[in-house]
Structure formats: C-alpha cells, structure tokens
Amino acid sequence: MAQQQQGQGQQNKQNQQSQMSGQGAQFSEQDVLQLALNETKMMASSINTFILEASDDQLRRDYMTVLGDVYSQQKQIFDMMQQKGYYSVQNASPQSISQVKNKFSGQGQQNSQQQQMQ
C-alpha cells in the first residue's frame, strides 16, 4: 500500500511538472477560436496602420486587399463562435438605434457648422 501511494505521488509530481512546463496542456475549441478571433482583430488593426502610413499607392492597395481578407476571416471565426454558442451578442433595440442615430447626426451637423464658421 505504501509503495502504491509513493508511486501515485511520483506520478502526480510528474503530471504537475508537465502541466507547468506546458506539456499536456489542453485547449478547448472555444479557447482556440477566441485566440484566433483576437489575433485577427490585432492583425486588422496593424494592417490599418500600415495602410494609413503607406506612401506607395500600390502598396496601400495591396494592404487594403489583405485587410479585406482579414475582415473575411474574422467574420468567419465570429460566425462559427456565435453558431456554437461561444459568443453571444445582444441585438440593439430599434429605440437604441434611433437614439444613437440622432446623437451622431446632431454631432455631424455641429461639426459642419463649426467648419463653416472657420
């Protein structure tokens, strides 16, 4: 019995060590999809910066094409996560949408009036 407990203790230590070193770590499908979604968001942000800072027109167009591809990939990942129930989004009510439209249309009018005054 003592040998059995000692053997189990050594096995538990080995399991803990392998988990601490990253060996045997298990990622769920949801974890992998969330990582992929986050990566596409960061990639889109970086490519957007490249576009804004590109001085060559052809390079800018190429980056814009790549950005469109990244947006498509992000949408596919998002749709898959939503379909599997990993990412739920609450739809805005028509009243909320109207409020936001009114808020931003008012700001647009204020900005154009300010520009005309200058």
RAWO-V57558 format. One record per residue. N is the residue number from 0. OMEGA is omega in whole degrees, 0 to 359 (none if undefined). BURIAL is b if it has 9 or more other C-alpha atoms within 8 Angstrom, else e. Layout:
N:OMEGA:BURIAL + N:OMEGA:BURIAL
This chain:
0:180:e + 1:178:e + 2:180:e + 3:179:e + 4:179:e + 5:178:e + 6:178:e + 7:179:e + 8:179:e + 9:179:e + 10:178:e + 11:178:e + 12:179:e + 13:178:e + 14:179:e + 15:180:e + 16:181:e + 17:177:b + 18:180:b + 19:181:e + 20:177:e + 21:179:e + 22:178:e + 23:178:e + 24:182:e + 25:175:e + 26:177:e + 27:176:e + 28:180:e + 29:178:b + 30:181:e + 31:179:b + 32:179:b + 33:176:e + 34:179:e + 35:179:b + 36:179:b + 37:179:e + 38:180:e + 39:177:b + 40:179:b + 41:180:e + 42:179:b + 43:179:b + 44:179:e + 45:181:e + 46:177:b + 47:177:b + 48:178:e + 49:180:b + 50:182:b + 51:184:e + 52:181:e + 53:179:b + 54:180:e + 55:184:e + 56:180:e + 57:178:e + 58:178:b + 59:179:b + 60:179:e + 61:177:e + 62:180:b + 63:176:b + 64:179:e + 65:179:b + 66:177:b + 67:177:e + 68:179:e + 69:177:b + 70:179:b + 71:179:e + 72:180:b + 73:180:b + 74:178:e + 75:179:e + 76:179:b + 77:180:b + 78:180:e + 79:180:e + 80:180:b + 81:179:b + 82:181:e + 83:179:e + 84:180:e + 85:186:e + 86:181:e + 87:181:e + 88:178:e + 89:179:e + 90:179:e + 91:177:e + 92:177:e + 93:179:e + 94:179:e + 95:180:e + 96:179:b + 97:180:e + 98:180:e + 99:178:e + 100:180:e + 101:180:e + 102:184:e + 103:177:e + 104:175:e + 105:179:e + 106:179:e + 107:178:e + 108:179:e + 109:180:e + 110:181:e + 111:177:e + 112:178:e + 113:179:e + 114:179:e + 115:180:e + 116:183:e + 117:none:e
